[in-house]
Amino acid sequence: MKSKLFCNLPPEPWLSKLPHLRFCGFVLAAMTLAAPNAHAGDAPPWMRALTSVALPAHDDKDSVVQLYSEEILNVSSNGKLKSVRRVAYKILRPDGKDFGVARGYIDSETKITGMRGWCIPAQGKDYEVKEKESVESALPGVTNGELMSDLRAKVLQIPAADPGNIVGYEIEQELRPYVWQDEWVFQSTVPSFEAHYTLQLPADWEYKSAWLNYPEAKPVSIGMNQWQWVLTDIKAIKTEESMPPWRAVAGQMYISLFPPSGKAQQRGFDNWAELGKWYTGLLKDRDNASPEMKQKVATLTASSTATLDKMRVLAKFVQTDIRYVAIELGIGGWQPHPAEEVFLHRYGDCKDKATLLGSMLREIGVESYHVVINTDRGAITPAMPAHQGGFNHAIIAIKLPDSVNDPSLVAIVQHPKLGWILFFDPTNESTPFGQLSGYLQENYGLLVAPEGGEFVRLPTLPAAMSGIQRSAKMKMDPTGTLQGEVKEVRLGDQGRGQRQALHGASDRKEWVKPVETLLSHAFTNFQLTKASVTNLDRPELPFGYNYEIIAQSYGKPAGNLMLVRPRILGSKSSELLETKEPRRYSVEFDGPWRDTDTFEITLPPGFEVDDLPPAANADYPFASYHSKTEVTGNVLRYTRSFEVKQLTVPLDKVEDLKRLYRIIAGDERNTAVLKPAAR
């Protein structure tokens, strides 16, 4: 699972052919490939046939189109799987060259038995590149905390992936999956002319298919227990900023395979409860506490009398004293290591940390459950077909004892059977006990209990628990130079983000960079004369910046008048929706938040206010914005608040969001007019 840095996999169909999706994520190593030795040779008939097909509908900006894709899954009676993947693209623009690369993945249960690539140039002879020209690489050693994995990549570069040419490849694999399921992701960022999926089963096997984000296509029987699905003219998904996660919008088909009852332990899932039971089996006996663990629990909680205090100290121990390190070999991509091993070595990944914390909590009489989840909100929902590949993180759901009732515990929901449960992510070192980061809020997770899996919706925290509270007291001289101090209090995700950005910073130059960046967007000429941070290593307390600045020429002369922007610094506006093309998808916010600004400017001697900008007020169900500029004596005072209340702005409301951002932009540009004071 991606749990340390939340790396994102690129949204391309070949991801569905990974041996199995690992729990704590990965980033492929950046590899410099030598040019392969291309050999003259005819491309296979399935590729030659593509030279005469019409291109699928596309726009002028598309760098490549997919002419053909084919997935063949052959299941033998002993449960071994053989797969063949064929893909061909026509390169339209120079930046389409990246599609001239074939990638296959192997691990202890998966091997590549054949790999070839071809190029059919617009002019000249075909080229072939064989498997022996491929480069095999392990995943990066410690990237994202992943120390060891048996997942490897084999990469084959196809020559002459130039505009006008057709490139294609074929990869054959043998697989022995832990669960008999497959996923066909046929829609990507490029348009596709034709896509095939073929399933070949033993006579006594059955299958169940489920479609997501695309109209269901019925299969055609092509032999005894052999089925084929064919799709044509598949539209490209154009990526947009702040769009829903890839799995929530891309067309996919899930296939669950059902062997005879004698091999039911590896069968596909009919529902999410069955997947939960499968995962429960992986957890069996993994949370047993060693004598050393029991002694540590006793030591850590010795000075605490209240159960909540004991829970906090145990959570803090797992958060900070257990390093994030992922060792994922074989089923270790899904199964946590025994809690006693994690405790002994003082490291583990997200599922290891959840297992250890659950074991330690049980020693003080508190029950808990694993929750598997995807850090991209909306990537997994109860309406989707049950499949194991969609989860990438593990957290814990703690059953709160009746005696535990505290207002600091806000990440709670009331379960109809378990009572009040608290969701907690022991991997996130900067999240205080009782809270959740925005990407987990309003997200669905699969709560794993002995009786099976059950989807639960995680809570949404109040917007006031996250955001920036910024205040400034400034003075301006008659030349327009602004000078004073700024104080920032950063709550929730805003504080966590700054702590992560400054983690490991060794000197002042490093931790003042975010402040300098903020100021550079607000002033054309400034000096940062003093700066400090507060509570950098105290995640249970608000993070803060305190700094002093001098900004020359802030006040702009206009004849005998002076123009002053009441909004001193910080921008809430966005050009997210200022695009020529209409929006296709909803807008997704990272989490709820509420920002406030209070800026005071003492007017320069000899000046008074002639005109003030109007107040701004905008209220929508998803967000609100309010600002006001006023004068008290010789002080110009500007206050505003910006609150995000809903995490999703549906497509039919994005025009309202655009209007809101334009209101904010106008307010941020407004100026007050100062004139010489009357004598």
N, C-alpha and C positions, 0 to 999 in steps of 0.2 A: 504493500500500500504506500501511496505517497503520503508521508506524514511529517516529514521534517521540513522540506522546502516547497512541497506541493508542486512538483514539476508537472508539466502538462505534456501529454503525448500528442504528436501531430495528428490532425483529423483526416486520416487516410484509410481506405478500406483494408490495406494489408494488416492493420492492427488486429483484425479479427482472427488472423491466423497465428498469433502468438501462441506458444505452447500452453500457457495459462497465465492469466493476469496476476502479477505478483502484488502482494499486499502493500508494500511500501514504495512502490514506484521505481522508475529508473529513467535515466537519460542516456541515450546512445552515445557512445564515444564518437568524437569528431575524428573522422578518418580521412587521411590524404591517400587517395588511390592512384597508383601508377597506371598509366594508360595500358590496357590489356593488349595482348597480342591478338589482333583481329585476324580471322581466317576467312578466305573466300568460301562461300557455301550457300546453297539455297536455303531460304527461310522455309519453315514448315508450311504445309498447305493451308492451315488455318490462318496463318499470317498473310500468305500470298493472296488469299481471297479478299483481304481488306483493302487492297490497292484500288479496287473499283467501287467501294461503297461510298455513299454520300456522307459527308461530315454531319454529325449531329448539330442541332441548333446551338449556336454559341454567339458570344458578342466579340467585338473587336479587341477587347482587352485580354481575352483568354489566350494563354501562352501554349496551351496543349488541349487536345480532346482525346478522350478514351474511345477507341474504336470498338474494342472488344474486351470482355473479361469472362473468365470461365472458372468455376470452382467445382471440383469433382471430389466427393467423399465416398470412399469405398470401405465398408465395414465387413470384416471377416467374422466368422462364427466364434473365434476365440477372443473377440473384442478389440483386436488391433485395428487401427485405422490407417488408411492410406489416402493421402490427399494430393491433388494436382491443382495447381493454380496457373492460369495463363492470362496474360494481360498484354495489350498492345495499345500504343498511343501514337498519334500523329503530332509532331512538334510544329507549332505555328509561329512561335517567336523565340528569340535567343534565350530568354529566361526560362523556357520550357526544358532546357537541357537537364535539369535535375531529375526529370522523369525517366531519364535513360539509365536508371540504376535499379537493379533487382536486389531485394533483401529477403533473406530467409532466417528463421530463428530456430535454435536447437537448445535442448537441455538434456537432462538425464533420461527423459522419457520420449524425446523427439529427435529424429535425425533427418538430414536431407539426403535423399538417395539419388537425386538428379537435379541439375541446375544448368540452364543454358539461356543465352540471350542472342538476339538478332537485330540487325538494322537493315531495312530496305530503303536505300537512298532514292531520292527523286530521280537521280541519274547515276548510272553505274551499277556495279554488282552488289549483291547482298553480302553482308558480313555476319559472321558467327563468332561468339565468344563462349568458351566452355567453362565448366565448373572449376577446372584447374587454375583458371585465371582469377578466381575469386579471392577475396581477402576475408579471413576469419578473425574476429576480435572478441575478446571478453568485454563485458560492460565495464565502465570506468570503476577504478578501484575503490575510492572512498566518496565519489560524488553522491551527494544527498544522503550521506551516512551509510551507503550500502557497501559493506566491507567485502562481502563474498557472495557470489551467485553463480549458479551453473548455467545460467541463460547466456547464450552467445549469439552473435550476429554473423551471418555470412553475406558478404556484399559483392555483387558482380556489376562492374561498370560496362555499359554497352557503348560501343564506339559510335561516333558520328551522330549524336543526338542533336542534329541541327535542323533548323526550320525547313519544312517540306519533306523531311524523312519520317519513316515509320519505325519505331523501336518497340520491341516486345520481348517477353521472357516466359520461361516455363520453370516451375519449381515443383519437384516431387518430394513428398515427405512421408515418413512413417511415424505415427503417433500412438502413444498409449496414455490416454487422458485419465485423470482421476475421476472425472464425471463425464458420462457420454452425452456431451452437448456440443453443438457447433453454432457459429454465428456468421451470417452472411451480411456484410456491410457493403451494399452495392451502390450507395450514393456518396459522392465525395465533392471536392471543391472544383472538379472539372466535369463538363457534360460527357455523357456516355451514350454511344450509339446502341450497344447491345450487351446484355449481361446474362450469363447462364449459371444455374446451380444444379448440379446433378447429385442425387443420393442413391447409392447402391447398398441394399441391406440383405443380410441372410434371410432365408425364407421364413424363419420363425421370429423375426424381429419386427417391431413397430416403431413408428415415429409420430411426433406431434410438432406441428409448426405454429409459430406465432409471429405476427407482423407488427412492426412499430413504425409510426410516422410515414406510412406509405400504404396505398390501397393494396389489399391482398391479391396476389396472383395465384391462380389454381395450377397445380402441377399437372404434367402430362405423363402418363405411364409409358415408359420406353422399354419395358421388359419386366420379368418377374421380380416384384418388389424393387423396381428401379423407377425413380421419379425424376422429372426435370422441370425446373422453373425457368422461364425466359421473360426478360424485361427489355423493353426498347425505349429509346429516347428518354433517358433519365436526366432530369435537369440538374445542373450544378447547384450546390449550396454556396452562396456567396457569403463569406464571413463578414460579420459586422461587429463593431466594438460593443462590448457589454451585451452580447447576445446570449441566449441560453446555451448550456453546454452541448457539445456535439451529439452526444447520445440522445438528447431530447429533441433533436430536429432531423437527424440523418435517417434515411430509410434503411431498415434492417429486418432480417428474418432470423428468428431463433429456431433451432432444431433440437429437440430432445429425443434421445434414442432409448428405446425400451426393449432390452433383451428378455429372453425367457426368465422366469422367476428365479431360477438357480443363480443368476448373476445380478440380482436386483441391487446389490450394494453399490454398483457403479451407474445405475440407471439415471436417466435425466430426471428433472424435477417437474412434477405436475403443478406445484404451487410453492410459495415462499416458505410455508411451514416445513416442507420437506427439505428445502435448502438449509433451514435452521437446524433441523435434526442432523443433517450431514455435518454441519459445522460443530454441533454439540459433540459429535463423536470425535472430532479432532481435538477438542478441548479436554477430553476425559483424562483425569489424573494429572493434568498439566498444572493445576493450581495447588498441589499439595505443598504444605509448608514444612521446611526443614527445621530442625532444632535451632539452627543459627538464625533463621528468619523469625522464629517465635521470640527468641531472646532480643532481637533487634526491635521488634514491635513493642516488647515490654519496656525496653530502654527509651525508645522514642516517646512513648506515651506515659512514662512514669510521672511526669510533673503535671499531667492533664487529668482533670476529674470529669469534665463534660465530654460526652461522646463526640460532639461536633469538633471540639478541640483536638481530640485524638484523630478524627478523620482528616482534619486539615494537616496535621503534622505528618501523617502517613502519605497523603497526596503530595505534599511538598518534597518528601524524600524521593518518591518515584520520579517526580518531575525533574528534580535538580541533581540527584545523586546517581541516577541511572542514565548513562550516556546513550544517546541515540546511535545505535549501530545495527545494521541489518545484515544478517547472515541467512540467505535463502537458498537452500539446496533442496531440490526435489520438492516434496510436499511442504517443505519449510516456507515456501511462498505463501502458504495458507495457514499452516499449523504453527501455533506459538511454541517457543521453547519452554521447557519446564520452568516454573517460577523459581525453584531453588537454583537452577543454573543461571538464570538472569540475575538473581540476587548475588550469587557467588562471584560472577564476573563483572557485575555492575554495568552491564550494557544490554541493550535489546532494542527491537523496533517497536512500532506502535502496538501490535498485538501482544508482544512480550511485556510491555509496560502495563497494558490493561490486565493481563493475567497476573502479574506480580502484585499490582495494587489490589486486585480482587482477593488474592490470597491473604494479604496482610490485613485487609479490612475484616475478613472473616474471623481473624484472631481476636478482634474486639467485638465480635457478635453482629457485624453488619454484612448483609447480603448484597451481592452485586451481580451484574450480567454483562457479557460482552454485547456491544452494538457495532455491527459492521456498517459502513457508510461510504458514500462518495463525497469527496470534498468539493465537488462541483454540484451546487444545489440544482436539483432537477434532473441530474443524470440517472437517478434511480427513483422510481415511484412505485407504489403498490399496483398501479394499473399496468405495469410492464410485465411481460412474461418472466417467470422465475429463471434466473441464470446467475452463475457464479462470477462472471467476468466483469460485472459492473461496479464492484466495490474496490476501494483503494485505501481504506483507512479503518482503524479500529479504535473505539473509545469505550467508555464504561458507563453503565447505568447503575446507580447506587440506590438501593431501597432504603429510604430514610426511616429510621426508627421513630416511633411516636413521640419520643422525647426531644427529637431534633426539629426545631421550628425557629428559623432565624431569617430576618429580612435580607441578609447578604446572599442567601441561596435563591438566586433568581432563575437559574437554568433548570427549572423543575416542571413536571407535568404530573397530573393525577391519573394513574393507571387504574382501570376498573378492577383489576385483581390484585395488583401489587401495592396499591396505594400511591403515596407520593414517591417519585423517583427523581434523582438528580443526575443529570448528564454532565460528564466531566472528561476532558481530554488530557490524560497524563503525559502526552507527548509534547504538548505546547507548553514550554517552560514559562511563558510570560502571561498565561491566563490564570487569574486568581481562582481558587477553589470556590465553586458556586456560580461561575460565569462560563460563557461560551463565546468563541470568536464568531464573527459574522457569517463566515462561509458554512458553519454548522447550523446556524439558526434557521428555523423554518424549513429544515431539511428533513428528508425521510431516512431513517436508519432501520436496519433489521435487528431487533432485539432478540438475542439468542438465549432461549430458556430451555430447560430439559424437555418440555413438551413440544418444542419446535420453534420455528422462527415466526416473529410477528412484527409487522411494520408499525413503527411509532413515529410520530412527527415531533421533532425537537422544537422547543419553545422559541418565540421571538422575544428578545430582551427589550426593555424600554429604550427608546431612542436616546434619552438623556444619559444613558450609561456609556455611550460612546460619542466621541466628538472632540472638538477643540474649543476651549473657552479662552478667548484672547482679549486682553485689555491693554490699553496703552495710554500713558499720560505724557503729552508732548507740549513743547513750547515752540513758537515760530517767531523769528525776528523780522524786522522790516524788509530784509533782503529776500525773504522766502525760505530761509534755512530752517529746517525742522530738527528738533533735538529732544530726546527723552528716552523713556524706558518702556519696554514691552514685557508682559508676563503671559505665558501660555500654560494652560493646564490641559493635558491630553488624556482623555479617558478611553477605556475599552480598546477597540482595535486601533485607534489613533495612537494611543500610548504603546501598545504592543508593537506596532509597525516601527515606531521610532527606536524602541529597545532593540529590535532585531537589526535595524539598520546600523546601530551604534555598537552592536555586539563585537567585542574584540578590538574596538578603537583604542589606540594606545596613547593618544595625546589630544590636546584641545583642538588642533587643526582638523582632526577627523570628525569630532562630534559637533563642531560648529558648521560643518558643510551644509546640513539641511537648512539652518537658519540663513546662511549666506545665499543659498538658492532661492529661498522665499523672498528675501530682500531684493535680490536682483530682478525679480519679476515686478516689484512694486516701485523701485526707484531707479532713475538713470545714473545717479551719482550719490553714493552713500559710503559711510564708514561704520563698521561694527566695532564699537569701542570697548565693549564688555559683554561677556556671555558666560552662562553657567547652566548646568542641567540639575534637575532634582529627581530623586527616587529612581535613578537609572537601574539599580539592582534591587529595587523593592517593588515587584510587580503587583503586590497587594495594595500599593498606594498609587495615586495618579502621577504620571510622568509629567515633567515640566521643563520649560525653557524660560530663563530670565536673561534679557539682553538690553543693551543700550545702544542707540544709533544716532548718527547725524546724517541728515539727507539734505544736500545742497539743492537750491532751486526747486524746492517742492512747491512753494507758492509761485504761481506764474503771473507776472505783471501784465496788465492790459490797460495801457494808458496810466491813469492815476488809480486804477482798480487793481485788485489781486484776486486770482482764481485759485481756490483751494479745494482739493478732493477730500471730502470727509472720510471716505473709506480709505484708511491709510495703507493697509496691506492685507493680503489674503484674498483669493478669488474663489467664488462659488459658481461662477457661470461656466458653461461648457459649450463647445461646438460639436458635441456628439451627434446631433441630428441635423446639422447644417451641411447636408450632402445633396448632390444633384439627384441621385437615385432614391426612390421611395424606400422607406424602411420595410424590411421583410419580417423581422422578429421583434418580440418584446424586448424591453430594456431591463436588465438585471442589475440590481445594486448589490454591493458586497455585503451589506448589513444595514440595519437602522442606525441613524446617528442624528445628533443635534449639535450644530455649531453656533456659537454666539460670539459677537464682537462688541466691545465697548471702547470707543476711541474718543479721547478728549484732547483738543488742541487749544492751548491758551493763545489768544489772538495777539499779533504783534502790536507793540505800542503805536498809537496813532491811527489804528484801524478799527472799524466796526462792521457788522454784517449788514450788507445791502440786500442780499437775496439768498434764500435757502432752497435746496432741491426738494421736491415733493417726497412724501413718504411713499414707500412701496409695500403693497400688501397683495399677496397671492396665496390662495388656499386651494389645494386639490386633495383628493383622497390619498394620493401617494406621497405628497410632499407639500411643504408650505414655506413661505419666505416673507419676512416682515422687516422693514427698516424705517428708521426715523432720524432726522437731523434737526437739532434744536440748539438754541443759544441760552445760556444762563450766565448773566454778567458778561465777562469777557472770555468765556469758554465755549467753544464750538464742540458739541457732543453728538456723536453718531453711534447708534445702537442698531443691531440687526440680529436675526436668528434665521437659520436655515435648517429645516428638519425633514429627514426622509422617514416616512412612516410605513410605507409598503415596499417590499423588496423586489416586486415585479410591477412594471408598468406595461399593461397589455398593449398589443399593437394598435387597438382602436383609441388608445389614450396618449400615444406618443406625440401627437400634435399639441396636446395640452402641456406635455413636458417641454416641448420646444418653446412654447409661449412662456413657460416659467423661466427657462434659461435666458430668454431674451429680456424678460423683465429684470432679472438679476443683472445681466450685462449692462443694461441701461442704467440701473441704479449705481453700479460700480463705477461708471464713467461720470456720473453727475458731479458738478462742482458747486461750491458755495462762492458767492461774490462778496469780497470785502471792499469797502470804500474808506477814504480818509474820514476819520472821526470828526464830527461837528465840534467847533470850538465855541 
